[in-house]
Amino acid sequence: MGGSDAYLEPDGRTDKQDLQWGQTILSPVQVMISHLKQQVADGKVDTEQLAALRVTNTSLEQQVRKLSDDLSEARSAHTPV
């Protein structure tokens, strides 16, 4: 039959053309998946850092409140000369 070894699909494309078309479609999808995976990983790191910062912030707020209370007590106990 015409000497060609390529099988023609009903739409006229060969298996090789189908493979090339599939790779053309999949390549950007794979890049997008990789990008999204990286964003998820970055988000997990950001979430962990945020949790640590919240703990630090809470501790600092407690220290500021205690120092403020200490200052108020010292002011009230101080008698001007």
C-alpha positions in Angstrom: 0.0 0.0 0.0 2.0 3.1 -1.0 5.2 1.9 0.9 4.5 3.9 4.1 4.8 2.1 7.4 2.9 4.7 9.4 -0.6 3.9 10.4 -3.1 6.7 9.5 -5.7 7.5 12.1 -9.2 8.2 10.9 -8.5 11.9 11.1 -5.5 11.5 8.8 -2.8 11.8 11.4 -0.1 9.2 11.9 0.8 7.7 15.3 4.0 9.8 15.3 1.9 13.0 14.7 -0.4 12.0 17.5 2.6 11.5 19.8 4.0 14.9 18.9 0.6 16.5 19.4 0.3 14.9 22.8 3.8 16.0 23.8 3.0 19.5 22.7 -0.1 19.6 24.9 1.5 17.9 27.9 4.7 19.9 28.1 3.0 23.2 29.2 0.7 21.2 31.5 3.7 19.5 33.2 5.4 22.9 33.6 2.2 24.3 35.2 2.0 21.2 37.6 5.6 21.7 38.6 5.0 25.4 39.2 1.9 24.7 41.3 3.8 22.0 43.3 6.5 24.6 44.1 3.9 27.1 45.2 2.3 24.6 47.5 5.7 23.8 49.0 6.4 27.5 49.4 3.1 27.9 51.0 3.8 25.2 53.6 7.1 26.9 54.5 5.3 30.3 54.8 2.7 28.7 57.0 5.3 27.2 59.3 7.2 30.5 59.5 3.9 32.4 60.2 3.2 30.0 63.1 6.6 30.6 64.6 6.2 34.4 64.2 2.8 34.2 65.9 4.4 32.5 68.9 7.2 35.1 69.0 4.7 37.9 68.7 2.6 36.6 71.5 5.6 36.3 73.7 6.7 39.9 72.9 3.2 41.2 73.6 3.3 39.6 77.0 6.7 41.1 77.8 5.5 44.6 76.7 2.4 44.3 78.9 4.5 43.2 81.9 7.0 46.1 81.3 4.1 48.5 81.0 2.6 47.3 84.2 6.0 47.6 85.9 6.5 51.1 84.6 3.0 52.1 85.9 3.8 50.7 89.3 7.2 52.4 89.4 5.6 55.8 88.4 2.9 55.5 91.1 5.4 54.5 93.8 7.8 57.4 92.8 7.4 60.5 94.9 8.6 63.7 93.2 11.3 65.6 95.1 
